[in-house]
Amino acid sequence: FGYPWKLNPGDGAFYGPKIDITIKDALQRSHQCATIQLDFQLPLRFELQYQTDDDTDDPTKKLKTPVIIHRAMVGSIERMLAILTESFGGKWPFWLSPRQAAIVPVVSALDEYAIEVQQKLWNAGFQVEADLDPGSMLNKKILVGQQEKANGTVNVRTRDGKQHGEFPLNDVIKRFGELASSRTNHAEDDFSPNSSATKSPSTHTTMSKDLSDAKEEKESLNEEMEQKLKI
């Protein structure tokens, strides 16, 4: 795997040798997760046997005792989820997040366009939802405005407030696919495609945002809407 291996004297199991893979949490504590173990004891206890093709007339000599291989890809699921949650601080990488984006219209008149954007992203294989509840505080958002509906675009902004600009929805779908397949842990920093973009303040794509950031975004959005109404 490209990493050094070392013996762990005194940690052997009664049933046989094993290979343990340990990972460290945010506090640098080691936890055993994945493991491969050779078990010589259970086959004896369950009297397991298999027949070989040995050249002998005695059928009893053709019976051998197998060795059981125990394999656990991640070990305890609960332990792995706890380590991942602590390590990422709740900010799940785009490729791993169970909810990669939520489509939120700035006004109820844009509900239909929000559903259209959500459906296109869903059909492209991404875990997204259309949230039509104006009081909801989700941690990942794509906000759509009137200008984006007219242009068929969305405007991308990351959790740190950095605006990447306005992009056609198809370009966003393509970039989402690249981020998911590359499994980068810094999708927000690496989002911008190579193509040029035109900044627009009325709609935002926000990935892996904390709930506190969502509140600030809501307040900023209300200010923008007030400015538009004044105009």
Buried (B, 14 or more C-beta within 10 A) or exposed (E): EEEEEEEEEEEEBEBBEBEBBEBEBEEEEEBBBBBBBBBBEBBEEEEEEEEEEEEEEEEEEBEEEEEBEBEBEBBEEEBBEEBBBEBBEEBBBBBBBEBBBBBBBBEEEBBEBBBBBBEBBBEBEBBBBBBBEEEEBBBBBBBBBBBBBEBEBBBBBBBEEEBBBBBEBEBBBBBBEEBBEEEBBEBBEEBBBEEEBEEBBBBBBBBBBEEEBBEEBBEBBEEBBEEEEEE
